[in-house]
């Protein structure tokens, strides 16, 4: 594997580990009644983050129960729709256009439909799923 690809994979795996740890900590704090210190300790041991960043994360989770879970569900929905669009459009699929549509429509601000997304139409089914604007923006790096 080429070095540039290896570093990209390392970064991706690090982010996946971070998101998994968030789910554990969020559940631990709100369902298992972990103390702040237990949550900090778990995140520090699991992710290798610095203490200052870890404390900031834990304090955010404390005031937003299930935020990590909601983010992960939203991310999975976007990835599912993206994979379906890519499979249907093949070479006609444009990731930049897809992400701009995700963040420039009401999908980012309120809901994201599990629908067949095409480059031009953006047709939606009546089945809607909740989606967090913050999660959309974080995933796609858009800024409203």
N, C-alpha and C positions, 0 to 999 in steps of 0.2 A: 504494500500500500504506500502511496506517495506521502511524504511528510505533511503537505498542506491538508490533504484529506484526513490524515490521522489526527491532526490538531482540531479540525472541524468536528470529527467524531468525538474527540475527547470533550470538547465544549458542549456538544449535544448531550452526551452521557452525563456530564456534570449537571446540566440543567434538568435532565430527567430525574437524577438523584435528588436534587433540590426540591422538585415538585412532589416527589414521592414522600420526602421527609415532611414537607408542608402538610400533606394529607394525614400523616401519622400524628404530627403535633396538633393539628386542628382537632382531630378526633380525640386525641388524648386529653386535651384541655377541656373540651366541651362535653364529651360523652363519658370519659373516664375520670373526670375531675382532677386532672394533673395540676400540680402547683406550677406557678410561673417558672420556678427553678428547675422542675422536672422537664418542662418543655424546652427551656434553654439548653439544658444538658443534653437532651436527645438531639436537638438541632446541631449543637456544636460537635458532638461525637459523629453524627451521620454525615454532615456536609463539609466540615472543615472550614466553615465560614468564620470570620472574625467575631469576637464577642460583641462588639458594638453593633454590627449588622444583624447578628442573631437576636439580640435583645430588641432591636427595632422591629424585626419580623414578628417576634413573639408578642410584643405589645399590640401590634396591628391585629394579629389573629385573635387576641383576647377580646377585642371590641367588635370584631366582625365574625361571629360564629359561622362556620361552613363556607367561608370565603374561598378557601383553598379548594374545597370540593366543587363549588360552583364554577370556579375558574377551569378546573380540569374537565368538567362536563362540557362547558362551552368550547374548550379547545378540541375535545373529541368530536363535537358536532361540526366545527369548522373543518377539521381534518377529514371527516367522513364526506362532507359535501365537496371538498376540494378533490379528494380521490375519485369520487364519482364523476365530477366535471372533467377531470384529467382523462379518465378512461373513455368517456363519451366523446370528447373533443380531440383527443390525441394531440397531433402537432398544432392544432388550432387553439389549444389551451394556453392562455397567457396568465401566468401567476400574478403579475403586477396588476393586471386588470381585474382579476378575481379578488385580490385583496382590497383594491380600491373600492370595488362594488360592496364588499363586506362592510367597509368602514364608512362609505359615503351614503348608504341607504339607512332606512330605519332599522335595518338588521342590527347595526352596531348599537344604536340607541335604545332599542326595546326588545326585539326578538329576531331570531334567525330561523328561517324555515329550513326544514330538511326537504330540499327540493332539487330538481334537476336544474343546475345552473348552467347557462350557456353564455358565451361571450357577449352576445347581443341582446338576448331576450330577458334574462333574469326572471323567468316564469316561476311562480310560487304555487305550492299546493296549499290546501287549507290547514294542514297540520303544522302548528307552530311550536317551537321549543324556546324556553327562556334563554337569554344570552346576556352576558354582562358587557357593557360598553368598555369598561376598564380592561377586561380580559381580551376583548377584540383588539383594542389599541395596543396592548402589550404584545399580543401574538403577532400582529402585523406591523408594528412600529408606526402606526398612523397617529396623528395628533389632531384632535378637534379643536 
